[in-house]
Amino acid sequence: MKASRPTSSAPRRTLGAALESVNLGVALLAISLAGITLTVAGLLTLRAYVDQELNLIGRSMSYTVEAAVVFGDRNAAQEAIGLIASTEEVTSAEVFDQHGQLLAAWHHQDAGSLHKIGQAIAQLILPAPIVTPVMHEGVTVGTIRVVGRGDSLLLFLSRGLAGLIACLVLSMVGALALSRRMQGGITGPLRELGDVAHAVRRERAFSRRVPPAEIVELNTLGEDFNSLLDELQAWQARLQSENQVLAHKAAHDSLTGLPNREIFEQGLNRALYEASSHGGRVAALFLDSDNFKGINDRLGHAAGDAVLVNVAARVRSRLRQHDLVARLGGDEFAVLLTPLPEFASAQAIADSIVACMREPIVLPDGGSVVSSLSVGIAVFPDDARDPQGLMRAADAAMYRAKSARRGRGEPGAQQREITSETQSEGKIELDLP
């Protein structure tokens, strides 16, 4: 048995959020690397500069204290190194004689926290104390030891860090703006494509199209999707047309184009339900061709089909707009008259059908023939209260009319017989040549 894949409950990120985080991460990494590189390069440059400055300060002090060292004058040496060290970036300066004994010393008096921090940084980054010899006539008579201060270094690092933070902030703002612009160029067309796909899937809106995009790949994707929609729209139109044709064929007679028995029965059921609900009346007419079999056998099926088509057209032309005529099969037709204000309305329509059948029917071979119909009428609720009973009553009335015409032996005459019995039953029996 195949195991189902586990589903993650964590919310999914949007494409825009993913692109934005990637762009910001890249920007932060780039600026951080650039800041670190610039800071290291600046520190190395500052170290070389400080080393050079301390060497210059040491040489200046050696020239100044030369006489004091030769004569061993501590006060003069102290005054000389103090005069120079107080104006330079020096933490301490010490003078030693040729025997290594301390002759004079000067120390920076600032003991604040910034000075301590600067000295700690200076011990880590700045070069070692500078030792400069004191020369007299080419002979070393002493040495000077100078230690640089870290205040300038701390100031440099503070400014560098502030600049780095400012660059990071500006880079983040710029990266965010560029990221959103890029996101709009990517996610915008994708969002529009998704909206169109959603509308097509949910609403079957095959007429929707994806607008052009500025990015070539996304524009190509949109054009391909639109081409697919063109094919789907054409397929849907063809399918709808075919469905309409199939639905029409399923509900209509293929020869005459009239509704078939199923549609007639549905209309009859609906009409009787409405009539029973509102107290109305409905009439059903059953029509049958008297001499159709003879025409079909003697003149051929083409002539028989022409007769059926002509009969269907003539009967339809004599009905009201809301009446229904259907071919039940063979040469049998049925007519539904609804609403029926009075019985005389059904009789008038039957008379109109009788009149329209007097004209000859032109056949495909150029000949003509006169067709006749036997018609039976049944009225709801006088003759029956259900569809089956009403159709049986109309069918029986039609057969009585057909038998009466044959009993009189007048196939060429045009007659109509209404007996007192059929009038009381709400039926009309018509015998048409």
C-alpha positions, -999 to 999 in steps of 0.1 A, spaced: 0 0 0 14 33 -10 20 57 19 6 91 17 29 120 15 31 141 47 17 176 44 35 205 60 15 228 83 41 256 79 28 286 59 42 289 24 61 320 14 52 340 -16 76 344 -45 79 381 -37 89 374 -1 114 348 -12 130 372 -38 130 400 -13 148 380 14 174 367 -11 180 402 -24 184 417 11 207 388 21 229 393 -9 230 431 -3 239 426 34 266 401 25 281 423 -2 282 454 20 295 435 50 324 420 30 331 454 14 331 471 49 353 445 65 378 447 36 379 485 37 383 484 75 412 460 74 428 480 46 424 512 67 438 496 98 469 484 79 474 518 64 469 535 98 494 511 114 520 520 88 513 556 93 516 554 131 548 534 128 563 561 106 551 589 129 565 572 160 598 569 143 598 606 135 589 615 171 616 592 184 643 608 162 631 643 172 633 634 209 668 620 204 681 652 189 664 672 217 677 652 247 712 645 233 729 671 255 708 662 285 717 626 282 754 634 277 755 655 309 730 633 328 706 662 333 673 646 343 653 678 344 664 689 310 656 655 295 622 655 313 614 689 299 625 681 264 605 649 260 575 664 277 575 693 253 574 671 223 552 642 236 525 665 248 518 677 213 519 642 196 498 610 197 521 595 223 511 576 254 545 575 270 581 584 263 611 572 283 648 582 281 675 557 292 713 564 295 739 542 279 738 519 309 700 514 305 691 534 335 659 555 333 669 591 330 635 607 323 599 596 316 567 612 304 532 596 305 498 608 292 477 619 321 442 610 306 430 578 323 394 579 311 376 548 298 380 559 262 418 562 267 419 528 283 399 513 254 421 531 229 452 517 246 438 482 246 431 485 209 466 500 203 482 470 220 464 447 196 467 465 164 495 492 166 532 483 162 554 476 192 570 506 210 596 524 190 632 524 204 654 551 190 691 555 199 705 588 212 738 595 193 766 619 202 795 622 178 786 588 163 784 570 197 752 558 213 749 575 246 713 564 254 680 553 240 644 566 238 614 544 240 581 558 226 546 542 229 518 555 206 483 564 217 451 545 205 427 574 206 430 582 169 427 545 162 395 543 183 382 574 165 390 558 131 373 525 141 342 544 153 339 564 121 345 533 101 318 514 120 294 543 116 301 545 79 296 508 76 263 509 94 252 538 72 262 520 41 243 489 53 212 509 59 214 527 25 221 494 8 192 477 24 169 506 14 183 505 -22 182 467 -23 146 467 -10 135 493 -37 153 474 -65 140 441 -52 104 453 -52 108 467 -87 122 434 -98 95 415 -80 69 436 -98 84 426 -131 84 390 -122 55 384 -98 31 408 -116 29 388 -149 29 355 -129 0 368 -107 -19 379 -138 -13 345 -154 -25 328 -122 -56 350 -121 -65 340 -157 -58 303 -149 -80 305 -118 -108 322 -138 -106 296 -165 -106 267 -140 -134 280 -118 -155 301 -141 -147 285 -175 -138 320 -187 -119 309 -218 -121 344 -233 -97 358 -207 -61 365 -219 -28 372 -202 -15 407 -210 21 412 -224 50 413 -200 83 432 -202 105 402 -194 110 381 -225 106 347 -208 75 357 -190 60 372 -221 67 340 -241 50 320 -213 20 343 -215 18 340 -252 19 302 -250 -8 303 -224 -29 325 -245 -25 302 -275 -36 273 -253 -66 294 -242 -74 300 -279 -74 263 -285 -95 256 -254 -120 283 -264 -123 269 -299 -127 234 -284 -154 247 -260 -173 264 -287 -172 233 -309 -182 211 -279 -211 234 -271 -222 234 -307 -220 196 -308 -239 193 -275 -266 216 -288 -269 195 -320 -270 163 -300 -295 178 -275 -317 189 -304 -314 155 -321 -323 138 -289 -354 159 -284 -366 163 -320 -376 142 -349 -348 140 -375 -372 142 -405 -397 169 -396 -377 188 -370 -407 186 -346 -403 177 -309 -404 139 -303 -427 119 -280 -405 125 -249 -407 162 -252 -444 161 -259 -450 140 -228 -429 164 -206 -449 194 -219 -482 176 -214 -472 167 -178 -462 203 -171 -493 217 -187 -517 194 -167 -499 202 -134 -503 240 -140 -539 235 -152 -548 215 -121 -531 241 -98 -549 270 -113 -581 254 -125 -574 257 -162 -581 235 -192 -558 217 -216 -566 201 -250 -547 172 -266 -551 165 -304 -542 132 -319 -536 133 -357 -531 103 -380 -527 103 -418 -555 83 -435 -537 74 -467 -501 77 -458 -493 40 -462 -507 40 -497 -487 70 -507 -455 55 -492 -460 21 -509 -472 35 -543 -450 66 -547 -419 56 -526 -403 66 -493 -392 100 -507 -428 109 -514 -439 97 -480 -411 118 -463 -422 148 -483 -458 143 -471 -447 140 -434 -426 171 -436 -453 191 -453 -480 180 -428 -457 189 -399 -451 224 -414 -488 230 -421 -499 219 -387 -472 241 -370 -483 271 -390 -519 268 -377 -510 267 -340 -505 295 -315 -469 305 -304 -472 287 -271 -489 255 -285 -468 224 -290 -469 199 -319 -448 167 -319 -443 137 -341 -451 105 -321 -438 81 -348 -447 70 -383 -476 92 -395 -489 100 -360 -487 136 -346 -499 151 -314 -508 187 -305 -510 203 -271 -532 234 -267 -526 253 -236 -540 274 -222 -575 266 -234 -601 293 -226 -630 273 -239 -637 242 -260 -645 264 -290 -609 274 -292 -598 238 -297 -625 234 -324 -613 265 -342 -577 254 -343 -588 220 -356 -609 237 -383 -578 256 -393 -557 224 -395 -585 209 -417 -584 239 -440 -546 239 -445 -546 202 -456 -569 209 -486 -540 222 -508 -521 195 -527 -486 186 -515 -458 190 -541 -436 159 -543 -398 158 -550 -405 144 -585 -427 173 -594 -460 155 -589 -485 163 -562 -508 145 -538 -536 153 -514 -532 139 -479 -559 136 -453 -559 134 -415 -581 119 -389 -581 140 -357 -593 133 -322 -595 158 -294 -596 153 -257 -599 180 -230 -586 181 -195 -603 177 -170 -635 168 -189 -622 136 -206 -593 126 -183 -573 139 -154 -539 124 -161 -516 125 -192 -520 88 -202 -558 90 -199 -560 122 -219 -539 107 -247 -559 75 -247 -591 96 -250 -577 116 -279 -565 84 -296 -599 67 -293 -616 98 -307 -592 98 -337 -600 61 -344 -637 67 -342 -634 95 -367 -613 73 -390 -638 44 -387 -668 67 -394 -652 81 -426 -645 46 -439 -680 34 -430 -694 62 -451 -673 51 -480 -664 86 -491 -627 88 -493 -628 118 -517 -652 139 -497 -643 165 -471 -666 159 -441 -667 167 -404 -691 150 -380 -698 162 -345 -723 140 -326 -741 151 -295 -724 123 -276 -689 135 -284 -698 171 -277 -710 161 -242 -676 142 -237 -656 172 -249 -643 156 -280 -643 164 -317 -641 137 -343 -629 149 -377 -628 129 -409 -607 146 -436 -601 132 -470 
